Each structure stands twice: as C-alpha cells, then as structure tokens.
Amino acid sequence: MAKTTKQKSKNVSVTTVSSHRRANIAVIIVASIAALLLITVAVLSGVKVDPMRDFDKPDYYNFYDLESKTHKPTDGEAQSKIKVAVGDMRFSVMSAVLQWNWDYSYNFKRNSSKEKIELSASDVAGISATASEYMIELVYSPVKIADGEIDYSTAHSIECDGEKVYFDRVKVLIGNTNGSVGTISLYPYIYARLDNQSDIDGIASDTYKVTGINVRADTTKAYAALKELASSLA
C-alpha cells in the first residue's frame, strides 16, 4: 500500500514539472515574438520615405496660390520657404503600413483599364493650382536642341513604372493629407515642347504627350507652410 502511494506522488511531480516547462517555453516564444515586433516597429518607424527623393534641386521654384493660374513673385526668402515645404513631405514606413499604404514608388496615372492617361501639350500647359491644391513648379535649366533634335543628355530624368521620364520642369500639386499618408500629383515635362510651331515629330507640340505621376506623401506640414506663404505674398 505504501509503495502504491509513493508511485502516485512521483507521477504528480513529473506531470507538474512537465506543465511548468511547457508554460516556460510558451512564455519565451511569446516574449520573443513581442520583442521582434517591437524591433520591427522601431525600424519601420525610423525609415522615412521622401516623395521628392529622385528630383534634383531646381534652379528656382514657381509658386501658385489656390485656384491661381499665374505664379506669385517670390524673393530669396520665399524661395527658401518653398524649398523647405517641398522637402517636408516625408513619412515613415510604419505610419504608411498602419494605413494600409504599401507602394511608395512613382506610378503613372492610369484609367480603369490600367492604360496610361496621356495629356497633350495644351493640357499640360493648363495644369495649375486647384481650389484645394497649391502648385509648385520646379524649374531647371532648359534642355538643349541641336540639329533638330532634343539633347536628352541635358535633361533631368526619373524612372517610373520601368520607363525613363525626361524633363526640365515639374508641376507638383499639393493638397492637405491632414496627418495621413496620401497622394500628390507630379507632371514632369519638357518646356520647349509645350508651345512651338515645329513640324519635327520629336520636338513639335502637337505630338507631345505627358502622363502624370502619383506618389505617396504626407503633406500636412508642407501644406501649412504653403498656406502661410500664400498669406504673406497676398
């Protein structure tokens, strides 16, 4: 009778130790996962995306107030404020992920059939600020034309959807994303092709096509800065 009781006690002891061991392993696994999540959050929070990352600093900026078709005269101080605003649209990857925004690349504007939306030279010339979007135009040195051809080596360029886009000016429409990661519109183009009477296909305005580009941005600070600038230039 004594032997039987002793054996039962051993079984209880073994079962208790085994349960504790499994519980400890579970705690370690949960703690490890939590640690990895914290590290991931910290890393993603520290990674910033700049929507204007591939655009060089221009020679100067043109600033268009809301609903304006003409740009405001700007001095050196105003130019510096515009530069700061354009560079203040960064966002963290973590904030974008939390808002289910995953693509931070440049993407052509497309219709419901996934075809590029092409604009004519006159369409591009007519792009300006809207009732809710300021427009900043980045102005670079004009591309050179030699022997009846555009010298693209004198143009600036970016990659978009696997294509190289050449430009010497960029129209940037900036609305207010109100603290979230939204989208801004970019229109890179070659100024000489907007309004000319050339009959050369590679130069003529009537054969020129431009497709706008969408890119993610947090414009909250930039929009506030541009609003303040507009008031000071009124």
Disulfide bonds with the S-S distance in Angstrom:
none
